[in-house]
Amino acid sequence: MATYTLYHNPRCSKSRQTLALLQEQGIEPEIIEYLQAPPSLAALQHLQQLLGVPALQMLRAKENVFAELNLGKDGQTDTELLQAAAANPILLERPIVVCGDKAVIGRPPENALELL
């Protein structure tokens, strides 16, 4: 059986819904509470590769720190954006579900079903 990993924030309703959806499918993912154990820049770069999206799509633009750091402006590299997320894990979009060489952002939670 495939191994699943969930980058999870238990205070986030979408993250809790995604976890429940996986569990309904008989999947008990490895849970990484990324606010407690922030991923490194290398880990975020790997997640970006698995997601196949620009780094900006991995960030929560509505977080105050996003504006405070002037993120999302032209000219910022993916590395710079991911460095900001590594230093401020609240910026990371959630939840992220990983299975093998694929990953999805669980917004909406049903996105996780793409990995089944």
Biopython code that builds the backbone (N, CA, C, O; Angstrom):
import numpy as np
from Bio.PDB.StructureBuilder import StructureBuilder

atoms = [
    (1, "MET", "N", (0.829, -1.183, 0.000)),
    (1, "MET", "CA", (0.000, 0.000, 0.000)),
    (1, "MET", "C", (0.875, 1.249, 0.000)),
    (1, "MET", "O", (1.938, 1.276, 0.621)),
    (2, "ALA", "N", (0.424, 2.265, -0.691)),
    (2, "ALA", "CA", (1.179, 3.505, -0.814)),
    (2, "ALA", "C", (1.253, 4.224, 0.533)),
    (2, "ALA", "O", (0.378, 4.077, 1.386)),
    (3, "THR", "N", (2.314, 4.998, 0.698)),
    (3, "THR", "CA", (2.499, 5.797, 1.898)),
    (3, "THR", "C", (2.088, 7.234, 1.597)),
    (3, "THR", "O", (2.481, 7.808, 0.581)),
    (4, "TYR", "N", (1.300, 7.794, 2.486)),
    (4, "TYR", "CA", (0.820, 9.173, 2.340)),
    (4, "TYR", "C", (1.385, 10.031, 3.457)),
    (4, "TYR", "O", (1.549, 9.573, 4.588)),
    (5, "THR", "N", (1.680, 11.274, 3.126)),
    (5, "THR", "CA", (2.129, 12.255, 4.106)),
    (5, "THR", "C", (1.214, 13.456, 4.001)),
    (5, "THR", "O", (0.878, 13.897, 2.902)),
    (6, "LEU", "N", (0.810, 13.989, 5.151)),
    (6, "LEU", "CA", (-0.067, 15.152, 5.198)),
    (6, "LEU", "C", (0.638, 16.270, 5.951)),
    (6, "LEU", "O", (0.935, 16.134, 7.138)),
    (7, "TYR", "N", (0.906, 17.380, 5.259)),
    (7, "TYR", "CA", (1.390, 18.588, 5.916)),
    (7, "TYR", "C", (0.152, 19.262, 6.472)),
    (7, "TYR", "O", (-0.672, 19.791, 5.725)),
    (8, "HIS", "N", (0.030, 19.239, 7.785)),
    (8, "HIS", "CA", (-1.242, 19.460, 8.468)),
    (8, "HIS", "C", (-1.156, 20.582, 9.493)),
    (8, "HIS", "O", (-0.155, 20.744, 10.190)),
    (9, "ASN", "N", (-2.243, 21.353, 9.559)),
    (9, "ASN", "CA", (-2.447, 22.325, 10.630)),
    (9, "ASN", "C", (-3.773, 21.954, 11.272)),
    (9, "ASN", "O", (-4.828, 22.192, 10.685)),
    (10, "PRO", "N", (-3.740, 21.374, 12.470)),
    (10, "PRO", "CA", (-4.978, 20.904, 13.084)),
    (10, "PRO", "C", (-5.993, 22.013, 13.370)),
    (10, "PRO", "O", (-7.161, 21.715, 13.617)),
    (11, "ARG", "N", (-5.585, 23.267, 13.344)),
    (11, "ARG", "CA", (-6.507, 24.376, 13.572)),
    (11, "ARG", "C", (-7.231, 24.797, 12.289)),
    (11, "ARG", "O", (-8.148, 25.617, 12.334)),
    (12, "CYS", "N", (-6.825, 24.244, 11.163)),
    (12, "CYS", "CA", (-7.396, 24.605, 9.862)),
    (12, "CYS", "C", (-8.509, 23.625, 9.484)),
    (12, "CYS", "O", (-8.298, 22.412, 9.466)),
    (13, "SER", "N", (-9.683, 24.155, 9.187)),
    (13, "SER", "CA", (-10.809, 23.282, 8.855)),
    (13, "SER", "C", (-10.548, 22.476, 7.587)),
    (13, "SER", "O", (-10.916, 21.302, 7.529)),
    (14, "LYS", "N", (-9.923, 23.071, 6.569)),
    (14, "LYS", "CA", (-9.640, 22.340, 5.327)),
    (14, "LYS", "C", (-8.642, 21.211, 5.589)),
    (14, "LYS", "O", (-8.747, 20.132, 5.006)),
    (15, "SER", "N", (-7.695, 21.466, 6.453)),
    (15, "SER", "CA", (-6.713, 20.441, 6.793)),
    (15, "SER", "C", (-7.393, 19.287, 7.535)),
    (15, "SER", "O", (-7.126, 18.119, 7.252)),
    (16, "ARG", "N", (-8.265, 19.617, 8.478)),
    (16, "ARG", "CA", (-8.994, 18.566, 9.205)),
    (16, "ARG", "C", (-9.910, 17.796, 8.264)),
    (16, "ARG", "O", (-10.023, 16.575, 8.373)),
    (17, "GLN", "N", (-10.564, 18.493, 7.342)),
    (17, "GLN", "CA", (-11.455, 17.827, 6.380)),
    (17, "GLN", "C", (-10.665, 16.888, 5.469)),
    (17, "GLN", "O", (-11.124, 15.791, 5.151)),
    (18, "THR", "N", (-9.490, 17.319, 5.054)),
    (18, "THR", "CA", (-8.655, 16.477, 4.189)),
    (18, "THR", "C", (-8.211, 15.228, 4.938)),
    (18, "THR", "O", (-8.242, 14.129, 4.384)),
    (19, "LEU", "N", (-7.804, 15.385, 6.181)),
    (19, "LEU", "CA", (-7.412, 14.229, 6.989)),
    (19, "LEU", "C", (-8.589, 13.270, 7.125)),
    (19, "LEU", "O", (-8.419, 12.061, 6.963)),
    (20, "ALA", "N", (-9.775, 13.785, 7.417)),
    (20, "ALA", "CA", (-10.959, 12.932, 7.562)),
    (20, "ALA", "C", (-11.282, 12.214, 6.256)),
    (20, "ALA", "O", (-11.658, 11.042, 6.267)),
    (21, "LEU", "N", (-11.137, 12.904, 5.146)),
    (21, "LEU", "CA", (-11.404, 12.301, 3.840)),
    (21, "LEU", "C", (-10.437, 11.145, 3.571)),
    (21, "LEU", "O", (-10.845, 10.089, 3.088)),
    (22, "LEU", "N", (-9.166, 11.350, 3.883)),
    (22, "LEU", "CA", (-8.186, 10.276, 3.712)),
    (22, "LEU", "C", (-8.533, 9.090, 4.613)),
    (22, "LEU", "O", (-8.489, 7.937, 4.183)),
    (23, "GLN", "N", (-8.871, 9.382, 5.844)),
    (23, "GLN", "CA", (-9.207, 8.310, 6.780)),
    (23, "GLN", "C", (-10.446, 7.549, 6.337)),
    (23, "GLN", "O", (-10.531, 6.337, 6.536)),
    (24, "GLU", "N", (-11.408, 8.244, 5.736)),
    (24, "GLU", "CA", (-12.599, 7.566, 5.199)),
    (24, "GLU", "C", (-12.229, 6.580, 4.089)),
    (24, "GLU", "O", (-12.946, 5.610, 3.844)),
    (25, "GLN", "N", (-11.112, 6.840, 3.427)),
    (25, "GLN", "CA", (-10.627, 5.959, 2.365)),
    (25, "GLN", "C", (-9.709, 4.868, 2.917)),
    (25, "GLN", "O", (-9.129, 4.097, 2.151)),
    (26, "GLY", "N", (-9.576, 4.801, 4.243)),
    (26, "GLY", "CA", (-8.738, 3.785, 4.871)),
    (26, "GLY", "C", (-7.271, 4.154, 4.907)),
    (26, "GLY", "O", (-6.416, 3.289, 5.098)),
    (27, "ILE", "N", (-6.973, 5.424, 4.726)),
    (27, "ILE", "CA", (-5.585, 5.893, 4.691)),
    (27, "ILE", "C", (-5.270, 6.612, 5.992)),
    (27, "ILE", "O", (-5.974, 7.540, 6.388)),
    (28, "GLU", "N", (-4.215, 6.179, 6.644)),
    (28, "GLU", "CA", (-3.702, 6.865, 7.833)),
    (28, "GLU", "C", (-2.361, 7.486, 7.441)),
    (28, "GLU", "O", (-1.325, 6.825, 7.507)),
    (29, "PRO", "N", (-2.383, 8.747, 7.037)),
    (29, "PRO", "CA", (-1.141, 9.366, 6.571)),
    (29, "PRO", "C", (-0.179, 9.667, 7.717)),
    (29, "PRO", "O", (-0.578, 9.805, 8.874)),
    (30, "GLU", "N", (1.092, 9.764, 7.358)),
    (30, "GLU", "CA", (2.062, 10.330, 8.289)),
    (30, "GLU", "C", (1.706, 11.813, 8.371)),
    (30, "GLU", "O", (1.574, 12.480, 7.345)),
    (31, "ILE", "N", (1.555, 12.313, 9.559)),
    (31, "ILE", "CA", (1.155, 13.701, 9.740)),
    (31, "ILE", "C", (2.360, 14.539, 10.156)),
    (31, "ILE", "O", (3.047, 14.237, 11.132)),
    (32, "ILE", "N", (2.590, 15.589, 9.396)),
    (32, "ILE", "CA", (3.627, 16.563, 9.739)),
    (32, "ILE", "C", (2.924, 17.861, 10.097)),
    (32, "ILE", "O", (2.354, 18.529, 9.235)),
    (33, "GLU", "N", (2.968, 18.210, 11.368)),
    (33, "GLU", "CA", (2.417, 19.492, 11.795)),
    (33, "GLU", "C", (3.492, 20.539, 11.504)),
    (33, "GLU", "O", (4.365, 20.811, 12.328)),
    (34, "TYR", "N", (3.399, 21.108, 10.321)),
    (34, "TYR", "CA", (4.472, 21.939, 9.797)),
    (34, "TYR", "C", (4.697, 23.224, 10.599)),
    (34, "TYR", "O", (5.764, 23.826, 10.485)),
    (35, "LEU", "N", (3.739, 23.655, 11.396)),
    (35, "LEU", "CA", (3.983, 24.820, 12.243)),
    (35, "LEU", "C", (4.869, 24.457, 13.429)),
    (35, "LEU", "O", (5.593, 25.302, 13.955)),
    (36, "GLN", "N", (4.807, 23.189, 13.849)),
    (36, "GLN", "CA", (5.638, 22.699, 14.956)),
    (36, "GLN", "C", (7.004, 22.235, 14.462)),
    (36, "GLN", "O", (8.006, 22.367, 15.166)),
    (37, "ALA", "N", (7.037, 21.685, 13.235)),
    (37, "ALA", "CA", (8.279, 21.176, 12.636)),
    (37, "ALA", "C", (8.374, 21.747, 11.217)),
    (37, "ALA", "O", (8.078, 21.057, 10.241)),
    (38, "PRO", "N", (8.790, 23.016, 11.114)),
    (38, "PRO", "CA", (8.817, 23.668, 9.794)),
    (38, "PRO", "C", (9.725, 22.947, 8.807)),
    (38, "PRO", "O", (10.838, 22.549, 9.149)),
    (39, "PRO", "N", (9.238, 22.781, 7.571)),
    (39, "PRO", "CA", (10.075, 22.152, 6.546)),
    (39, "PRO", "C", (11.224, 23.079, 6.146)),
    (39, "PRO", "O", (11.093, 24.303, 6.160)),
    (40, "SER", "N", (12.336, 22.471, 5.793)),
    (40, "SER", "CA", (13.508, 23.220, 5.339)),
    (40, "SER", "C", (13.277, 23.750, 3.927)),
    (40, "SER", "O", (12.316, 23.369, 3.259)),
    (41, "LEU", "N", (14.146, 24.608, 3.495)),
    (41, "LEU", "CA", (14.080, 25.099, 2.120)),
    (41, "LEU", "C", (14.142, 23.933, 1.146)),
    (41, "LEU", "O", (13.377, 23.888, 0.183)),
    (42, "ALA", "N", (15.048, 22.986, 1.387)),
    (42, "ALA", "CA", (15.176, 21.824, 0.488)),
    (42, "ALA", "C", (13.879, 21.012, 0.461)),
    (42, "ALA", "O", (13.460, 20.548, -0.600)),
    (43, "ALA", "N", (13.249, 20.841, 1.610)),
    (43, "ALA", "CA", (11.986, 20.094, 1.660)),
    (43, "ALA", "C", (10.897, 20.837, 0.894)),
    (43, "ALA", "O", (10.103, 20.215, 0.189)),
    (44, "LEU", "N", (10.854, 22.159, 1.028)),
    (44, "LEU", "CA", (9.856, 22.949, 0.298)),
    (44, "LEU", "C", (10.112, 22.906, -1.201)),
    (44, "LEU", "O", (9.170, 22.857, -1.992)),
    (45, "GLN", "N", (11.368, 22.924, -1.593)),
    (45, "GLN", "CA", (11.693, 22.819, -3.024)),
    (45, "GLN", "C", (11.261, 21.460, -3.570)),
    (45, "GLN", "O", (10.786, 21.362, -4.701)),
    (46, "HIS", "N", (11.426, 20.420, -2.769)),
    (46, "HIS", "CA", (10.986, 19.089, -3.182)),
    (46, "HIS", "C", (9.459, 19.049, -3.299)),
    (46, "HIS", "O", (8.922, 18.490, -4.255)),
    (47, "LEU", "N", (8.770, 19.636, -2.337)),
    (47, "LEU", "CA", (7.309, 19.707, -2.404)),
    (47, "LEU", "C", (6.864, 20.459, -3.655)),
    (47, "LEU", "O", (5.917, 20.052, -4.329)),
    (48, "GLN", "N", (7.548, 21.550, -3.957)),
    (48, "GLN", "CA", (7.197, 22.319, -5.155)),
    (48, "GLN", "C", (7.346, 21.462, -6.404)),
    (48, "GLN", "O", (6.502, 21.507, -7.299)),
    (49, "GLN", "N", (8.403, 20.695, -6.461)),
    (49, "GLN", "CA", (8.622, 19.804, -7.604)),
    (49, "GLN", "C", (7.487, 18.784, -7.706)),
    (49, "GLN", "O", (6.981, 18.531, -8.800)),
    (50, "LEU", "N", (7.087, 18.200, -6.583)),
    (50, "LEU", "CA", (6.011, 17.211, -6.592)),
    (50, "LEU", "C", (4.675, 17.837, -6.971)),
    (50, "LEU", "O", (3.872, 17.223, -7.673)),
    (51, "LEU", "N", (4.440, 19.064, -6.504)),
    (51, "LEU", "CA", (3.194, 19.764, -6.813)),
    (51, "LEU", "C", (3.153, 20.245, -8.263)),
    (51, "LEU", "O", (2.090, 20.302, -8.882)),
    (52, "GLY", "N", (4.329, 20.589, -8.793)),
    (52, "GLY", "CA", (4.395, 21.099, -10.160)),
    (52, "GLY", "C", (3.775, 22.477, -10.321)),
    (52, "GLY", "O", (3.162, 22.773, -11.347)),
    (53, "VAL", "N", (3.936, 23.323, -9.300)),
    (53, "VAL", "CA", (3.364, 24.663, -9.337)),
    (53, "VAL", "C", (4.441, 25.699, -9.023)),
    (53, "VAL", "O", (5.469, 25.369, -8.431)),
    (54, "PRO", "N", (4.206, 26.956, -9.421)),
    (54, "PRO", "CA", (5.109, 28.021, -8.987)),
    (54, "PRO", "C", (5.054, 28.165, -7.464)),
    (54, "PRO", "O", (4.027, 27.885, -6.846)),
    (55, "ALA", "N", (6.142, 28.593, -6.879)),
    (55, "ALA", "CA", (6.211, 28.723, -5.424)),
    (55, "ALA", "C", (5.102, 29.623, -4.886)),
    (55, "ALA", "O", (4.589, 29.382, -3.793)),
    (56, "LEU", "N", (4.733, 30.636, -5.624)),
    (56, "LEU", "CA", (3.701, 31.557, -5.162)),
    (56, "LEU", "C", (2.384, 30.842, -4.870)),
    (56, "LEU", "O", (1.650, 31.243, -3.966)),
    (57, "GLN", "N", (2.079, 29.788, -5.627)),
    (57, "GLN", "CA", (0.841, 29.032, -5.404)),
    (57, "GLN", "C", (0.893, 28.198, -4.124)),
    (57, "GLN", "O", (-0.133, 27.693, -3.667)),
    (58, "MET", "N", (2.067, 28.058, -3.558)),
    (58, "MET", "CA", (2.225, 27.308, -2.319)),
    (58, "MET", "C", (2.065, 28.192, -1.086)),
    (58, "MET", "O", (2.098, 27.701, 0.042)),
    (59, "LEU", "N", (1.893, 29.494, -1.300)),
    (59, "LEU", "CA", (1.843, 30.441, -0.189)),
    (59, "LEU", "C", (0.440, 30.979, 0.035)),
    (59, "LEU", "O", (-0.368, 31.082, -0.887)),
    (60, "ARG", "N", (0.181, 31.317, 1.283)),
    (60, "ARG", "CA", (-1.101, 31.886, 1.688)),
    (60, "ARG", "C", (-0.992, 33.408, 1.637)),
    (60, "ARG", "O", (-0.452, 34.037, 2.547)),
    (61, "ALA", "N", (-1.513, 33.987, 0.559)),
    (61, "ALA", "CA", (-1.398, 35.431, 0.332)),
    (61, "ALA", "C", (-2.183, 36.254, 1.343)),
    (61, "ALA", "O", (-1.918, 37.447, 1.490)),
    (62, "LYS", "N", (-3.139, 35.658, 2.041)),
    (62, "LYS", "CA", (-3.955, 36.412, 2.997)),
    (62, "LYS", "C", (-3.329, 36.501, 4.386)),
    (62, "LYS", "O", (-3.858, 37.188, 5.260)),
    (63, "GLU", "N", (-2.220, 35.818, 4.595)),
    (63, "GLU", "CA", (-1.536, 35.924, 5.884)),
    (63, "GLU", "C", (-0.873, 37.299, 5.995)),
    (63, "GLU", "O", (-0.326, 37.813, 5.020)),
    (64, "ASN", "N", (-0.927, 37.881, 7.177)),
    (64, "ASN", "CA", (-0.336, 39.208, 7.393)),
    (64, "ASN", "C", (1.133, 39.257, 7.015)),
    (64, "ASN", "O", (1.597, 40.235, 6.428)),
    (65, "VAL", "N", (1.868, 38.199, 7.353)),
    (65, "VAL", "CA", (3.305, 38.184, 7.079)),
    (65, "VAL", "C", (3.584, 38.225, 5.571)),
    (65, "VAL", "O", (4.644, 38.694, 5.156)),
    (66, "PHE", "N", (2.660, 37.748, 4.760)),
    (66, "PHE", "CA", (2.820, 37.807, 3.300)),
    (66, "PHE", "C", (2.960, 39.269, 2.876)),
    (66, "PHE", "O", (3.859, 39.610, 2.108)),
    (67, "ALA", "N", (2.076, 40.126, 3.371)),
    (67, "ALA", "CA", (2.130, 41.553, 3.039)),
    (67, "ALA", "C", (3.324, 42.228, 3.710)),
    (67, "ALA", "O", (3.994, 43.067, 3.108)),
    (68, "GLU", "N", (3.582, 41.855, 4.956)),
    (68, "GLU", "CA", (4.701, 42.457, 5.692)),
    (68, "GLU", "C", (6.028, 42.224, 4.985)),
    (68, "GLU", "O", (6.908, 43.084, 5.017)),
    (69, "LEU", "N", (6.179, 41.070, 4.347)),
    (69, "LEU", "CA", (7.423, 40.737, 3.644)),
    (69, "LEU", "C", (7.395, 41.171, 2.177)),
    (69, "LEU", "O", (8.337, 40.911, 1.427)),
    (70, "ASN", "N", (6.309, 41.835, 1.776)),
    (70, "ASN", "CA", (6.154, 42.279, 0.374)),
    (70, "ASN", "C", (6.304, 41.121, -0.603)),
    (70, "ASN", "O", (6.967, 41.249, -1.632)),
    (71, "LEU", "N", (5.696, 40.009, -0.280)),
    (71, "LEU", "CA", (5.779, 38.849, -1.161)),
    (71, "LEU", "C", (4.782, 38.993, -2.299)),
    (71, "LEU", "O", (3.825, 39.763, -2.215)),
    (72, "GLY", "N", (5.021, 38.240, -3.360)),
    (72, "GLY", "CA", (4.119, 38.252, -4.500)),
    (72, "GLY", "C", (4.375, 39.376, -5.475)),
    (72, "GLY", "O", (3.608, 39.564, -6.420)),
    (73, "LYS", "N", (5.423, 40.113, -5.265)),
    (73, "LYS", "CA", (5.780, 41.189, -6.190)),
    (73, "LYS", "C", (6.606, 40.616, -7.332)),
    (73, "LYS", "O", (7.254, 39.579, -7.185)),
    (74, "ASP", "N", (6.576, 41.292, -8.460)),
    (74, "ASP", "CA", (7.378, 40.847, -9.604)),
    (74, "ASP", "C", (8.853, 40.792, -9.231)),
    (74, "ASP", "O", (9.342, 41.605, -8.446)),
    (75, "GLY", "N", (9.541, 39.836, -9.797)),
    (75, "GLY", "CA", (10.982, 39.741, -9.631)),
    (75, "GLY", "C", (11.439, 38.815, -8.524)),
    (75, "GLY", "O", (12.634, 38.541, -8.418)),
    (76, "GLN", "N", (10.530, 38.322, -7.692)),
    (76, "GLN", "CA", (10.938, 37.388, -6.652)),
    (76, "GLN", "C", (11.059, 35.994, -7.252)),
    (76, "GLN", "O", (10.200, 35.544, -8.010)),
    (77, "THR", "N", (12.133, 35.336, -6.897)),
    (77, "THR", "CA", (12.342, 33.988, -7.413)),
    (77, "THR", "C", (11.590, 32.980, -6.558)),
    (77, "THR", "O", (11.185, 33.276, -5.434)),
    (78, "ASP", "N", (11.411, 31.792, -7.107)),
    (78, "ASP", "CA", (10.806, 30.715, -6.329)),
    (78, "ASP", "C", (11.623, 30.455, -5.071)),
    (78, "ASP", "O", (11.064, 30.218, -4.000)),
    (79, "THR", "N", (12.937, 30.500, -5.199)),
    (79, "THR", "CA", (13.794, 30.252, -4.036)),
    (79, "THR", "C", (13.551, 31.288, -2.954)),
    (79, "THR", "O", (13.465, 30.939, -1.776)),
    (80, "GLU", "N", (13.441, 32.550, -3.328)),
    (80, "GLU", "CA", (13.191, 33.604, -2.343)),
    (80, "GLU", "C", (11.844, 33.396, -1.650)),
    (80, "GLU", "O", (11.730, 33.564, -0.436)),
    (81, "LEU", "N", (10.843, 33.034, -2.421)),
    (81, "LEU", "CA", (9.516, 32.799, -1.844)),
    (81, "LEU", "C", (9.529, 31.605, -0.894)),
    (81, "LEU", "O", (8.930, 31.650, 0.180)),
    (82, "LEU", "N", (10.213, 30.541, -1.296)),
    (82, "LEU", "CA", (10.273, 29.355, -0.439)),
    (82, "LEU", "C", (11.135, 29.597, 0.794)),
    (82, "LEU", "O", (10.880, 29.014, 1.848)),
    (83, "GLN", "N", (12.156, 30.453, 0.676)),
    (83, "GLN", "CA", (12.948, 30.827, 1.849)),
    (83, "GLN", "C", (12.057, 31.546, 2.866)),
    (83, "GLN", "O", (12.171, 31.326, 4.072)),
    (84, "ALA", "N", (11.174, 32.402, 2.364)),
    (84, "ALA", "CA", (10.241, 33.103, 3.256)),
    (84, "ALA", "C", (9.326, 32.106, 3.957)),
    (84, "ALA", "O", (9.039, 32.253, 5.145)),
    (85, "ALA", "N", (8.866, 31.091, 3.223)),
    (85, "ALA", "CA", (7.996, 30.070, 3.816)),
    (85, "ALA", "C", (8.754, 29.217, 4.829)),
    (85, "ALA", "O", (8.194, 28.823, 5.852)),
    (86, "ALA", "N", (10.009, 28.935, 4.551)),
    (86, "ALA", "CA", (10.808, 28.156, 5.501)),
    (86, "ALA", "C", (10.996, 28.931, 6.802)),
    (86, "ALA", "O", (10.992, 28.346, 7.885)),
    (87, "ALA", "N", (11.160, 30.244, 6.694)),
    (87, "ALA", "CA", (11.349, 31.084, 7.872)),
    (87, "ALA", "C", (10.026, 31.410, 8.569)),
    (87, "ALA", "O", (10.000, 31.702, 9.765)),
    (88, "ASN", "N", (8.933, 31.357, 7.811)),
    (88, "ASN", "CA", (7.601, 31.701, 8.324)),
    (88, "ASN", "C", (6.616, 30.638, 7.870)),
    (88, "ASN", "O", (5.859, 30.874, 6.928)),
    (89, "PRO", "N", (6.604, 29.470, 8.512)),
    (89, "PRO", "CA", (5.802, 28.349, 8.011)),
    (89, "PRO", "C", (4.295, 28.624, 7.936)),
    (89, "PRO", "O", (3.575, 27.898, 7.250)),
    (90, "ILE", "N", (3.812, 29.653, 8.625)),
    (90, "ILE", "CA", (2.397, 30.011, 8.526)),
    (90, "ILE", "C", (2.034, 30.378, 7.088)),
    (90, "ILE", "O", (0.862, 30.339, 6.713)),
    (91, "LEU", "N", (3.034, 30.734, 6.287)),
    (91, "LEU", "CA", (2.806, 31.098, 4.891)),
    (91, "LEU", "C", (2.455, 29.904, 4.010)),
    (91, "LEU", "O", (1.863, 30.074, 2.944)),
    (92, "LEU", "N", (2.808, 28.719, 4.439)),
    (92, "LEU", "CA", (2.613, 27.539, 3.603)),
    (92, "LEU", "C", (1.129, 27.224, 3.450)),
    (92, "LEU", "O", (0.397, 27.115, 4.433)),
    (93, "GLU", "N", (0.705, 27.081, 2.210)),
    (93, "GLU", "CA", (-0.680, 26.678, 1.938)),
    (93, "GLU", "C", (-0.906, 25.308, 2.547)),
    (93, "GLU", "O", (0.002, 24.480, 2.606)),
    (94, "ARG", "N", (-2.120, 25.085, 2.995)),
    (94, "ARG", "CA", (-2.418, 23.834, 3.665)),
    (94, "ARG", "C", (-3.798, 23.346, 3.283)),
    (94, "ARG", "O", (-4.679, 24.106, 2.878)),
    (95, "PRO", "N", (-3.938, 22.077, 3.427)),
    (95, "PRO", "CA", (-2.942, 21.039, 3.671)),
    (95, "PRO", "C", (-2.273, 20.630, 2.355)),
    (95, "PRO", "O", (-2.792, 20.902, 1.272)),
    (96, "ILE", "N", (-1.148, 19.991, 2.463)),
    (96, "ILE", "CA", (-0.492, 19.391, 1.301)),
    (96, "ILE", "C", (-0.423, 17.898, 1.557)),
    (96, "ILE", "O", (0.025, 17.454, 2.614)),
    (97, "VAL", "N", (-0.875, 17.126, 0.574)),
    (97, "VAL", "CA", (-0.861, 15.670, 0.674)),
    (97, "VAL", "C", (0.155, 15.151, -0.338)),
    (97, "VAL", "O", (0.153, 15.553, -1.502)),
    (98, "VAL", "N", (1.019, 14.255, 0.123)),
    (98, "VAL", "CA", (2.054, 13.674, -0.725)),
    (98, "VAL", "C", (1.874, 12.165, -0.759)),
    (98, "VAL", "O", (1.628, 11.527, 0.264)),
    (99, "CYS", "N", (2.002, 11.615, -1.950)),
    (99, "CYS", "CA", (2.015, 10.163, -2.125)),
    (99, "CYS", "C", (2.986, 9.861, -3.249)),
    (99, "CYS", "O", (2.761, 10.250, -4.395)),
    (100, "GLY", "N", (4.059, 9.171, -2.923)),
    (100, "GLY", "CA", (5.055, 8.835, -3.939)),
    (100, "GLY", "C", (5.663, 10.077, -4.556)),
    (100, "GLY", "O", (6.195, 10.940, -3.859)),
    (101, "ASP", "N", (5.576, 10.154, -5.883)),
    (101, "ASP", "CA", (6.176, 11.287, -6.591)),
    (101, "ASP", "C", (5.140, 12.324, -7.007)),
    (101, "ASP", "O", (5.340, 13.073, -7.964)),
    (102, "LYS", "N", (4.019, 12.357, -6.267)),
    (102, "LYS", "CA", (2.959, 13.324, -6.551)),
    (102, "LYS", "C", (2.505, 13.990, -5.262)),
    (102, "LYS", "O", (2.617, 13.426, -4.174)),
    (103, "ALA", "N", (1.990, 15.199, -5.413)),
    (103, "ALA", "CA", (1.444, 15.920, -4.274)),
    (103, "ALA", "C", (0.321, 16.824, -4.762)),
    (103, "ALA", "O", (0.285, 17.219, -5.928)),
    (104, "VAL", "N", (-0.587, 17.142, -3.861)),
    (104, "VAL", "CA", (-1.674, 18.079, -4.155)),
    (104, "VAL", "C", (-1.897, 18.954, -2.928)),
    (104, "VAL", "O", (-1.597, 18.569, -1.797)),
    (105, "ILE", "N", (-2.431, 20.140, -3.189)),
    (105, "ILE", "CA", (-2.880, 21.016, -2.121)),
    (105, "ILE", "C", (-4.353, 20.696, -1.897)),
    (105, "ILE", "O", (-5.145, 20.702, -2.840)),
    (106, "GLY", "N", (-4.715, 20.419, -0.663)),
    (106, "GLY", "CA", (-6.070, 19.993, -0.330)),
    (106, "GLY", "C", (-7.053, 21.138, -0.195)),
    (106, "GLY", "O", (-7.734, 21.255, 0.824)),
    (107, "ARG", "N", (-7.133, 21.961, -1.184)),
    (107, "ARG", "CA", (-8.107, 23.058, -1.271)),
    (107, "ARG", "C", (-8.726, 22.991, -2.634)),
    (107, "ARG", "O", (-8.158, 23.522, -3.589)),
    (108, "PRO", "N", (-9.839, 22.377, -2.761)),
    (108, "PRO", "CA", (-10.678, 21.769, -1.731)),
    (108, "PRO", "C", (-10.122, 20.415, -1.288)),
    (108, "PRO", "O", (-9.269, 19.839, -1.965)),
    (109, "PRO", "N", (-10.603, 19.913, -0.159)),
    (109, "PRO", "CA", (-10.100, 18.633, 0.353)),
    (109, "PRO", "C", (-10.187, 17.493, -0.663)),
    (109, "PRO", "O", (-9.357, 16.585, -0.643)),
    (110, "GLU", "N", (-11.175, 17.533, -1.540)),
    (110, "GLU", "CA", (-11.345, 16.468, -2.538)),
    (110, "GLU", "C", (-10.159, 16.348, -3.483)),
    (110, "GLU", "O", (-10.015, 15.328, -4.156)),
    (111, "ASN", "N", (-9.310, 17.359, -3.548)),
    (111, "ASN", "CA", (-8.095, 17.262, -4.359)),
    (111, "ASN", "C", (-7.258, 16.056, -3.945)),
    (111, "ASN", "O", (-6.568, 15.463, -4.775)),
    (112, "ALA", "N", (-7.315, 15.695, -2.671)),
    (112, "ALA", "CA", (-6.530, 14.573, -2.175)),
    (112, "ALA", "C", (-6.915, 13.259, -2.858)),
    (112, "ALA", "O", (-6.101, 12.340, -2.947)),
    (113, "LEU", "N", (-8.135, 13.177, -3.329)),
    (113, "LEU", "CA", (-8.596, 11.958, -4.010)),
    (113, "LEU", "C", (-7.848, 11.705, -5.309)),
    (113, "LEU", "O", (-7.827, 10.575, -5.796)),
    (114, "GLU", "N", (-7.229, 12.744, -5.885)),
    (114, "GLU", "CA", (-6.433, 12.584, -7.108)),
    (114, "GLU", "C", (-5.250, 11.653, -6.889)),
    (114, "GLU", "O", (-4.727, 11.084, -7.847)),
    (115, "LEU", "N", (-4.829, 11.493, -5.662)),
    (115, "LEU", "CA", (-3.664, 10.662, -5.356)),
    (115, "LEU", "C", (-4.015, 9.200, -5.111)),
    (115, "LEU", "O", (-3.122, 8.361, -4.992)),
    (116, "LEU", "N", (-5.294, 8.891, -5.036)),
    (116, "LEU", "CA", (-5.709, 7.503, -4.755)),
    (116, "LEU", "C", (-5.589, 6.633, -5.980)),
    (116, "LEU", "O", (-5.895, 5.442, -5.924)),
]
sb = StructureBuilder()
sb.init_structure("model")
sb.init_model(0)
sb.init_chain("A")
sb.init_seg("    ")
for serial, (resi, resn, name, xyz) in enumerate(atoms, 1):
    if name == "N":
        sb.init_residue(resn, " ", resi, " ")
    sb.init_atom(name, np.array(xyz, "f"), 0.0, 1.0, " ", f" {name:<3s}", serial, name[0])
structure = sb.get_structure()
